[in-house]
Amino acid sequence: MSTAPTTPDRDQGLKTREYIGYALGDTASNFFFQTFNIFLTYYYVDVWGIPAAVLLWMMPIVRLVGALDDPIIGLIADRTQSRWGKFRPYLLFGAIPYGICGYLVFAGPDLGSQGKVVYAYVTYALMLLSYSVINVPYSSLLGVISPSSRTRTVASSFRFVGAFGGAFLISLLVRPLVKHLGAGNEMQGFQLTMAIFAVLSVLMFWTTFATTKERVTPPPSQKTNVREELRELFRNWPWVTLLIASVFSTTFVALRSGSTLFYFKYVAGDDGAPILFGQFDRSTVFLASGALAQVAGTAMLGVLARRVDKKYAATVLSAITGLCFLAFFFLPPDRFGLLLALNALGYLCMGPTSALTWALYGDVADYGEWKYGRRSTGLVYSASLFSIKTGIMFGGYLLPLFLDRFGFVRNATQTATAILGITLAFSIVPGVFALLKAVALWVYPLDQRRVDEIESELAARRAAPAAPAA
C-alpha cells in the first residue's frame, strides 16, 4: 500500500504570520528598488549634477555586470546547507550590507565632476551586488515555502502587497521627507531620508528571516553539476519565456517610474506647490495613487489566487496596463484628474500581474524537477533578479537617451522636441513594453491544469521512497 500524495486541493496554506513576514521582505527591497526607479536618475541629473549623457553608459554597464551576479548567487544558494535552510541565512547576514550600500548611493559627497562619476559607478555596483546577495535567496524562498502552487500564489500576492505598500510609502513620503529633513537642501534631504529607509530595511529583512520556513527540498539523490544545471535551465522553455516576460516588465516599470518626475516638472508644469493636505504636490499624489492602486489590485488577487489561472490572468492584465500607458500620449497634461484615473487603472492591473508572474517561477522550478529530476530553485529564481537588473538596464538607458537626444536642459524651459522626448518615455515606450510582456505570457506554456498535473506527479515521487512494501 502506498502513501497518497498531497494534491493541490488538500493544501491548507500557511499561517497569516508567515505570509506577512514574507511580504515584509519585499517592502524592504522596495524602500531602495522603488526609490531608484523613481528618484535615482532625477537625483543624479537634477540634484547632484551628473550630466544625463554620462548615465547613458554608466547605468547599462553597471547593471549588465551586476546582472551576471544573479545566477552565481543562485548556484551558491542552491548549494548552501545550514540549520536555517538554503535561503534564509542570506536574509540574516545580508541585511546590514544591503542597508549600508543603499544609503551610500545617495550619500552625495562633495566631489569634482569626475569624482562624482567614479563614486556613482562604485556605489551603484556595490548596491546591485548586495541586492543580489539578499534578493536572489529571498525570491527563491517563495519556491520552497510550500509544495503547493496555489499556496505559493497566495504567498506571492502577500509579497506584492508588501512590495507595493513599500512603493506607496516611497511615492508618498520621499518628496515631503526630503523637503522637511533637508530644510531647503535637497542633497541633505536625500541623505537623511535614505538613512531612515536603510534602518527600516534591515529590520524588515530580519523579520522575514524569523517568521518563514523552507518546506521543499531537492530530491535526496540529486547531484550538483553546474554545467548540467545551466544546460537544463536554458532548455527549460517555461523559464525562457518567463525570463523574457520579466525583462519586458522591469523595462517598462523602470522607464515609466523614472520619467514621471520629468513629465510632471517639465511637461505638466508641476512647480512643487502642495495640492493635498498642504504637503503633497501633483507628482507625489500621482505616484502615491498609482502605488495605492497596485496594493488594491494585489490585495484583490489574494482572495482569487486559488481560483484563477495565473497565465491567462497575467496576460490580460498586462495588456490592459499597456493600453493605459499608451493612452497617456494623447491626454492633455493639464487634465490632472483624468491622468490620475487612467494611471490608477493601469496600476490596478499591474499589481496582480507582477504577483502572478513571480508566482510562476515556483511552477517553473517544479517543471525543472519534474522533467530533469533536479531542483535548482535558487538558479531558477536568480532569473527573476537577472530580469530586474536587465530590465532596469534597458529602462535606465532609454530614459537618459531620450533626455539627451531630444535636447533636455536641466532646470530650464524645455523645447517642444524635449517635451516630446519626455512624453514618449512616459507613455508610448513603456506601453509597448507592457504589451510585449503580455505576448510573452501568452506564449508561456504552463497553464494551471498542467501545473496541477506536474504537482501531483512530484508529490507521488516524493512519497514513493517512504512507502511501505505491499
C-alpha positions in Angstrom: 0.0 0.0 0.0 1.4 3.4 -1.0 1.1 6.8 0.7 -1.3 9.1 -1.1 0.5 12.1 -2.4 -0.6 15.6 -1.3 -2.6 17.1 -4.0 -3.2 20.8 -4.6 -6.8 20.6 -3.3 -5.6 19.3 0.1 -3.2 22.1 0.7 -4.2 24.2 3.7 -1.9 27.2 3.2 0.4 29.0 5.6 -0.3 30.9 8.8 -1.0 34.6 8.3 2.0 35.5 10.4 4.3 33.7 7.8 2.5 35.4 4.8 3.0 38.8 6.4 6.6 38.1 7.4 7.4 37.0 3.9 5.8 40.1 2.5 7.9 42.4 4.6 11.0 41.3 2.8 9.7 42.9 -0.4 8.7 46.0 1.4 12.4 46.2 2.5 13.5 45.7 -1.1 11.2 48.4 -2.4 12.5 51.0 0.0 15.5 51.1 -2.3 14.3 49.5 -5.5 11.4 51.9 -5.9 13.5 54.9 -4.8 16.0 54.0 -7.5 13.3 53.6 -10.1 11.6 57.0 -9.4 14.3 59.2 -8.0 17.8 57.9 -8.9 18.1 59.5 -12.4 16.4 62.7 -11.1 18.9 62.7 -8.1 22.0 62.1 -10.3 20.9 64.6 -13.0 18.9 67.3 -11.3 20.3 67.2 -7.7 23.9 66.0 -7.8 24.6 67.4 -11.3 25.9 64.4 -13.3 25.2 65.0 -17.0 22.5 62.8 -18.5 24.9 61.8 -21.3 27.2 60.2 -18.7 24.3 58.0 -17.4 23.8 56.6 -20.9 26.8 54.4 -20.4 27.2 54.3 -16.6 23.9 52.6 -15.8 23.9 50.0 -18.6 27.5 49.0 -17.8 27.0 48.6 -14.1 23.6 46.9 -14.4 24.9 44.5 -17.1 27.8 43.4 -14.9 25.5 43.3 -11.9 23.0 41.1 -13.7 25.8 38.4 -14.1 25.9 38.2 -10.2 22.5 36.7 -10.0 23.0 33.2 -11.5 26.2 32.9 -9.5 24.4 33.8 -6.3 21.6 31.3 -7.3 24.1 28.5 -7.7 25.8 29.3 -4.4 22.4 29.4 -2.6 21.3 26.1 -4.0 24.5 24.6 -2.5 24.1 26.2 0.9 23.5 23.9 3.8 22.7 25.4 7.2 20.4 24.9 10.2 18.3 27.7 8.8 18.0 26.2 5.4 19.4 27.2 2.0 18.0 30.7 1.5 17.0 32.2 4.9 20.7 32.7 6.1 21.2 35.3 3.5 18.3 37.4 4.9 20.0 37.3 8.3 23.6 38.1 7.2 22.9 40.1 4.1 20.6 42.8 5.5 23.2 45.1 7.1 25.4 45.3 3.9 22.3 45.9 1.9 21.2 48.8 4.1 24.7 50.4 4.1 25.1 50.2 0.3 21.7 51.6 -0.3 22.5 54.6 1.8 25.8 55.2 0.2 24.2 55.6 -3.3 22.5 58.8 -2.1 25.3 60.0 0.3 26.4 62.6 -2.3 29.9 63.6 -1.0 31.4 66.9 -2.2 33.5 65.8 -5.2 34.5 67.2 -8.5 32.7 66.2 -11.7 35.0 63.2 -12.4 34.9 62.1 -8.7 31.1 62.1 -8.8 31.1 59.7 -11.8 33.6 57.3 -10.2 31.7 57.4 -6.9 28.4 56.7 -8.7 29.9 53.8 -10.5 31.4 52.2 -7.4 28.4 52.7 -5.0 25.8 51.7 -7.6 27.8 48.5 -8.4 28.1 47.6 -4.7 24.4 48.2 -4.2 23.5 45.9 -7.1 25.8 43.2 -5.7 24.2 43.5 -2.2 20.8 43.4 -3.8 21.6 40.1 -5.5 23.1 38.6 -2.3 19.9 39.1 -0.4 17.2 39.1 -3.0 18.1 36.0 -5.0 17.7 33.9 -1.8 14.6 35.9 -0.8 12.9 35.3 -4.1 14.0 31.7 -4.1 12.3 31.3 -0.7 9.0 31.6 -2.4 9.7 28.4 -4.3 10.3 26.3 -1.2 7.9 28.0 1.2 5.2 25.4 0.2 5.0 22.5 -2.3 1.6 23.8 -3.4 1.4 26.1 -6.5 -1.7 27.7 -5.1 -0.2 28.4 -1.7 2.8 30.0 -3.5 0.4 32.2 -5.5 -1.2 33.4 -2.2 2.3 34.0 -0.7 3.2 35.9 -3.9 0.1 38.1 -3.6 1.0 38.9 0.0 4.6 39.6 -1.1 3.4 42.1 -3.7 1.0 43.8 -1.2 4.2 44.3 0.8 6.2 45.4 -2.2 3.6 47.9 -3.5 2.9 49.0 0.1 6.6 49.9 0.2 6.3 51.6 -3.2 3.3 53.6 -1.9 5.3 54.8 1.1 8.2 55.8 -1.2 5.9 57.6 -3.6 4.1 59.4 -0.8 6.9 60.2 1.6 10.2 60.7 -0.2 9.5 64.2 -1.6 7.9 65.5 1.7 10.7 63.9 3.8 13.4 65.4 1.5 11.9 68.8 1.8 11.4 68.6 5.6 14.7 66.9 6.6 16.7 68.9 4.1 15.2 72.3 5.1 15.8 73.6 1.6 18.9 71.5 1.0 17.7 68.7 -1.4 21.0 66.8 -1.1 20.9 66.7 2.7 17.2 65.7 2.5 18.0 62.7 0.3 20.9 61.7 2.7 18.7 61.6 5.8 15.7 60.1 4.1 17.8 57.2 2.8 19.4 56.6 6.2 15.9 56.1 7.7 15.0 53.7 4.9 18.2 51.7 5.4 17.5 51.0 9.0 13.9 50.0 8.3 15.0 47.7 5.5 17.4 45.8 7.8 14.8 45.3 10.5 12.2 44.1 7.9 14.6 41.5 6.4 15.4 40.2 9.8 11.6 39.8 10.5 11.3 37.8 7.3 14.1 35.5 8.4 12.4 35.0 11.8 8.9 34.2 10.5 9.4 31.9 7.5 10.3 28.3 6.9 11.6 26.2 4.0 9.4 23.2 3.3 10.6 21.9 -0.1 14.0 20.2 -0.5 15.8 18.8 -3.6 15.4 15.0 -4.3 17.7 13.1 -1.9 19.6 11.6 -4.9 20.2 14.9 -6.6 23.8 15.6 -7.5 25.1 19.1 -8.3 26.7 19.8 -11.6 26.9 23.5 -12.7 27.3 22.7 -16.4 24.3 20.4 -16.4 22.2 22.7 -14.3 22.8 25.6 -16.7 22.1 23.5 -19.7 18.8 22.2 -18.2 17.9 25.8 -17.3 18.2 27.1 -20.9 16.3 24.0 -22.2 13.5 24.8 -19.7 11.2 26.6 -22.2 8.8 27.9 -19.5 11.8 29.6 -17.8 13.0 31.1 -21.0 9.6 32.7 -21.8 9.1 33.9 -18.3 12.6 35.5 -18.3 11.7 37.4 -21.5 8.3 38.5 -20.0 10.1 39.7 -16.8 12.7 41.7 -18.8 9.9 43.4 -20.7 8.1 44.1 -17.3 11.0 45.7 -15.5 11.9 47.7 -18.6 8.6 49.4 -18.7 8.4 49.8 -14.9 11.9 51.4 -14.8 11.2 53.8 -17.7 7.8 54.8 -16.6 8.8 55.4 -13.0 12.0 57.2 -13.9 10.3 59.5 -16.3 7.4 60.5 -14.1 9.1 63.4 -12.2 10.5 64.8 -15.5 7.0 64.6 -17.1 5.3 66.4 -14.3 8.0 69.0 -13.7 8.7 69.9 -17.4 5.5 68.8 -19.3 2.7 69.1 -16.8 4.1 72.1 -15.1 4.3 70.9 -11.5 6.0 73.6 -9.6 6.0 71.6 -6.3 3.1 73.5 -4.8 1.1 71.3 -2.5 -2.4 70.3 -3.6 -3.3 67.8 -0.9 -3.2 68.3 2.9 -0.8 71.2 2.4 2.0 68.7 1.9 1.7 66.7 -1.3 2.3 68.1 -4.8 0.9 66.7 -8.0 3.9 64.4 -8.7 3.6 62.9 -5.2 -0.2 62.5 -5.4 0.2 60.9 -8.9 2.9 58.4 -7.8 1.2 57.6 -4.5 -2.2 57.0 -6.0 -0.6 54.6 -8.6 1.2 52.7 -5.9 -2.0 52.5 -3.8 -3.9 51.1 -6.8 -1.2 48.4 -7.1 -1.8 47.5 -3.5 -5.5 47.3 -4.0 -5.2 45.2 -7.2 -2.8 42.8 -5.5 -5.0 42.6 -2.3 -7.9 41.5 -4.5 -5.7 38.8 -6.0 -5.2 37.4 -2.6 -8.9 36.5 -2.5 -8.9 35.0 -6.0 -5.4 33.5 -6.1 -6.6 29.9 -5.7 -9.2 30.2 -8.4 -7.5 32.0 -11.3 -5.2 30.6 -14.0 -2.1 32.6 -13.4 -1.0 32.6 -17.1 -4.2 33.9 -18.6 -5.0 36.4 -15.9 -1.5 37.9 -16.1 -1.7 38.1 -19.9 -5.0 40.1 -19.9 -4.0 42.4 -17.1 -0.6 43.2 -18.7 -2.4 44.1 -22.0 -4.7 46.5 -20.1 -1.8 48.1 -18.4 0.0 48.6 -21.7 -3.1 50.2 -23.3 -3.5 52.6 -20.4 0.2 53.7 -20.7 -0.2 54.2 -24.4 -3.2 56.4 -23.9 -1.2 59.0 -21.9 0.4 60.2 -25.1 -2.9 61.5 -26.3 -4.1 63.1 -23.0 -3.7 66.8 -22.3 -1.1 67.1 -19.4 -3.3 69.7 -17.6 -6.2 67.3 -17.1 -4.8 66.1 -13.8 -7.9 64.2 -12.7 -8.0 62.3 -15.9 -4.3 61.4 -15.6 -4.9 60.1 -12.1 -7.8 57.9 -13.1 -6.1 56.3 -16.1 -2.9 55.8 -14.1 -4.9 54.2 -11.3 -6.5 51.7 -13.7 -3.1 50.8 -15.3 -1.5 50.2 -11.9 -4.6 48.4 -10.5 -4.0 45.8 -13.3 -0.2 45.9 -13.0 -0.2 45.0 -9.3 -1.7 41.5 -9.6 0.2 40.9 -12.8 3.5 41.2 -11.0 2.4 38.9 -8.2 1.1 36.3 -10.7 4.3 36.5 -12.8 6.6 35.9 -9.8 4.4 33.0 -8.6 5.0 31.3 -12.0 8.7 31.0 -11.1 7.8 28.4 -8.5 5.9 26.4 -11.2 9.0 26.6 -13.4 11.1 25.2 -10.6 8.6 22.3 -10.2 8.7 21.8 -14.0 12.5 21.5 -14.0 12.4 19.0 -11.2 9.7 17.0 -13.0 11.4 17.0 -16.3 15.1 16.6 -15.4 15.0 15.1 -11.8 16.9 18.1 -10.5 15.5 21.0 -8.4 17.6 24.2 -8.8 15.3 26.7 -7.1 17.9 29.3 -6.5 19.1 29.2 -10.1 15.6 29.4 -11.4 14.7 32.4 -9.2 18.0 34.1 -10.0 16.4 34.7 -13.4 13.9 37.0 -11.6 16.7 39.2 -10.3 18.6 38.9 -13.6 15.4 40.2 -15.4 15.1 43.0 -12.9 18.6 44.3 -13.5 18.4 43.7 -17.2 15.1 45.5 -17.5 16.3 48.3 -15.3 19.4 48.4 -17.5 17.2 48.9 -20.6 14.8 51.3 -18.9 17.7 53.2 -17.3 19.4 53.5 -20.6 16.4 54.6 -22.5 15.4 57.5 -20.1 18.8 59.4 -20.3 18.9 58.5 -24.0 15.5 60.3 -24.6 16.6 63.2 -22.4 19.9 63.6 -24.2 18.8 63.1 -27.8 15.7 65.2 -27.6 17.6 68.2 -26.2 16.7 68.2 -22.5 18.3 71.0 -20.5 18.3 70.8 -16.7 16.2 73.3 -14.8 15.2 75.2 -17.9 12.1 75.7 -20.0 12.1 72.8 -22.5 11.7 73.0 -26.2 8.8 71.2 -28.0 11.3 68.5 -29.0 12.4 67.9 -25.5 8.8 67.7 -24.3 8.1 65.2 -27.0 11.0 63.0 -25.8 9.9 63.1 -22.2 6.3 62.3 -23.2 7.4 59.4 -25.3 9.5 58.0 -22.5 6.5 58.4 -20.1 3.8 56.9 -22.3 4.3 55.2 -25.7 7.6 53.3 -25.0 6.6 51.8 -21.6 3.2 51.0 -23.1 4.8 49.0 -25.9 7.0 47.0 -23.5 3.9 46.2 -21.4 2.1 44.8 -24.4 5.3 42.8 -25.3 5.1 41.3 -21.8 1.5 40.2 -22.5 2.6 38.5 -25.7 5.4 36.6 -23.8 3.0 35.5 -21.1 0.5 34.2 -23.7 3.3 32.1 -25.2 4.3 30.7 -21.7 3.3 27.0 -21.9 2.3 26.1 -18.3 -1.4 26.7 -17.6 -2.9 25.8 -14.3 -4.2 22.4 -15.5 -0.6 21.4 -16.5 0.8 22.7 -13.3 -1.6 20.7 -11.2 -0.6 17.5 -13.1 3.1 18.2 -12.5 2.5 19.0 -8.9 0.6 15.7 -8.3 3.3 13.7 -10.0 6.1 15.3 -7.9 4.1 14.6 -4.8 3.9 10.9 -5.7 7.6 10.8 -6.4 8.5 12.4 -3.1 6.2 10.0 -1.2 7.4 6.9 -3.1 10.7 6.2 -1.2 8.8 6.3 2.1 6.1 4.0 1.0 5.9 0.6 2.9 6.1 -2.5 0.8 2.8 -4.1 -0.2 
